[in-house]
Amino acid sequence: MLEKHIDIRTADGDMNTFITGPEDDGPHPVVIFYMDAPGKREELHDMARRIATVGYYVVLPNLYYRDAREFHLGMPGATRERMFEMMNNISNAMVCQDTQAIFDYLENEAGASDGPVGVVGYCMSGPFVFAAAAQFPERIKASASFHGVRLFSDEPTSPHLTAAKIRGEMYFGCAETDEWAPPEMIEQLDAHLASTGINYRIEWYPDTEHGFVFPQREGKYHKACAERHWERLFGMFNRQL
């Protein structure tokens, strides 16, 4: 496997990014991995590696780069208060801007295909995946949000408002118990998406809580459902990329 840590230049600075993918038989389809709120860390690098092992060129950016080059819960001085502050400093529009910067960077990467792209996001990045799929409908053909937050709201920037622009496949994996993504929100999302005619699926993961896919999330990790999340993700990538 190839691995590298690079900076991608954006309008707001250098976005430090982890890239991994197969060494041989490229170029490979690109998957952009948007981090969850606790930050870019080795646990996410390992998840990116798992995606790469089945034939994808995976790009995992630090979405907090505007505020901190390095931050993740568990590192010295990191607090949940700071995490929420940085999380709330990011908008869907900013992440779409960052996604364009990733696409620009990939134009000169021999290992990265210039074909359809997949995106996956967890927790705070659920709406970022959703928004990016609508912003880049000709490029992003497979999008997955797992225990995503802020997917449907009254805010003028809610990602559901542009959902009709999506031309690829959209998947939402939802925890059964999730204070950040309650059933009422998911029901409203489902009703709205049903009216758009896009290709989407919402699936509930029984006996799970927010964060169930992360192996190091003590008391939350649900191995069987985490493995099902990989099955759903790889199945969609196989169909669309």
N, C-alpha and C positions, 0 to 999 in steps of 0.2 A: 504494500500500500504506500502511496505517496502521501506525505503530510508536509504542510508548511504554514507558518504564521506570517501574514503579510499585512500591509496597510493599503486600504483602498481609499483613494482620494475622493472626497465628497465636497459639496459646496460649503459644508460646515467644519471641515477638518479631515484628519486621517482616521478612518474607521478600521481598527485592528480586527483581523479576521483570521479564523482557522479554516484551512482547506484540506480536504482529504479525498482520495479517490483511487481507483485501480491503477496499477503501474502500466499494465499492458492493454492492447487492443482498443485504444482510444480513437477518436474522442468519445466521451461518455455523456449521457444526458445529465443536465445540471439539476440539482436539488438545493434550494436555499432553505436553510434551517434557521428560523427565528427563535431566539431564546425566550425562556420564561423569566419572570420577574427576579428570582434570586441571582440572576446574572450568568454570564458566560464562564464556564468552569469545566474541569476535567470530566465530570459526569456527562455533560453535554457533548464534549469531544468524543467520548466513548459511544454515545448514541449516533453521532455523525459517522463514526467509523463503521458502525453496524450497517448504516444505509450504504456506505461506500462499498462494503464487501459484496453487495449484490449487484454492483455495476454502475454506480452513480458518482458523479463529481459533486461533492457536497461543500457548500459554502456556509460557514457559521460566523456571522458578524457580531461584534459587540455593539448592541444597539444603544448602550449607555455612553458611547465614545464622546458625545458632546459634553458630558459631565465628568466622566472618569474613564481613564484608559483601562484600568483594572478594577473590577468590583464583583464580588460574589459573596453571598452570605457564607460565613465560616472563615473568611479571611480576617486578619487582625483589623479591628476598627470598624468593620462592616456592621451596620444596624438595619433593622427592618424599617425604621423611620427614614433613613437615607434611601433605602430601596424604593419605598413608596414615593418619595420625592422625585427620584429619577424616573420612575415609571410614569408618573404624572406629567413629566416634562416632555414625553414623546407623544407625537400625534401620528395618525394614519398617514397624513400627508408627508411627514418627515420620513417615515419608513418607506413610502413609495419613492421618495427622492433618493434614499439610500439604495433601494432596489435598482433604480436606473443606473446608479454609480456602479453597482455590481455587474450589471449587464455590460456597461462600457468596459470595465476591467476584463471581463471574460472574452471580449473580442480578440484579445491577443494571447489567450490561453489555449495551447494546442490540445490539452487533455479534455477541454470542455466543448461539448457539442453546441452548435448554434441553433438546434432544433427546439422542440417543446420543453418547457421548464416545469418542474414540480416545486411546490413550496409547502412547508409544514411549520406550524407554530403552536406553542403551548402557553396556556395561562394568558398573560398579558398580550401575547402575540397572536391570539386567536383573531382579533379584529384586524391586525396587520395583514395576516394572510388573506383574509376576506377582502380587504380593501385593495391589496395588490392584485388579486385575481381579476378585479373589475378594472383596475387602472391599466393593466397590461394583458388584455384578453387575447391578443394574437400570439402572445408568447407563453403565458402561464396556462397550462392545460390540466394541471392536477394540483388541487389545494386541499390541505387538511388542517383543521383546527381541533386540538384536543383540550378539553376542559377550558375552552376559551371564554374570556370575560368580555363585557361590553359589545356583544354581538348585535344587540337590538336595544335602542334607547330613543329618548325624545331629543337627543342632541342633534344639531344640524350636521355633525360629522359622523353620525352613526353609519357603520359600513353597510348596513342593510339597504340604505338609500340608493346605492349604486349597484346592487346585486344583479339587476337585470342585464348589466353589461357583460357579465361573466359568460365565457364561451367554452370553458373547460368543465371538468368534473369537480364538484365541491363536496367535501365530507366534513361532518361535525361529529366528533366523539365526545359524549357528555357523561360526566360522573353522576351517579344516582343521587348523591348528597353533595351539594356544592353551593355554599353561601354566596360565592362570587358569580355563579351562573345558575340561578334558581330555575325551577321548572317553568314558571310563568314567562320568563324571558325566552326560553327555548320554544315554548308553545307559540308565542308571538312571532318569533323568527320563522318557525315552520309555516304558520299561516301566511306570512308575507311571501316567503320563497315559493310556496305553492302557487301564488298568483303570477309569478314571474316566468314560469316555464323553463327555468334553467335546470341543468342536470345536477341535483344535489341529493344528499342523504344525511339524515340525522339519526344517530344511533346512541342508545343509552347503554351504559356499562353497569350492570347490576352489582350491588354490594361494594361500590367504590366511592371514594371521596376525592376532592380536588387534589391533583398531583399524583394520581395513582400510577402513572407510567414511569415515575422516576425511582430507580432502584435504591437510591440513598435517602429517599423521603421516608424517614422513620415513622411507622404507624400509618402511613398512607399507601405505600407501594402494594399493588395487588398483582402478583406475578401472572396469573392466568389472563387477566384483562389487559395487562401490559403486553403480553404476547399476542393477544387478539388485535391490539392496536397496531403492532408491527404487521400482522397479516393483512389488515385492511389497508394500511399505508402502501405496502409493497404491491398488493393487488391493484390498487389504483394507478400507481406508477407504471406497472407493467402494461396496463391497458392504454394509458395515455401518453407515455413518453417514448 
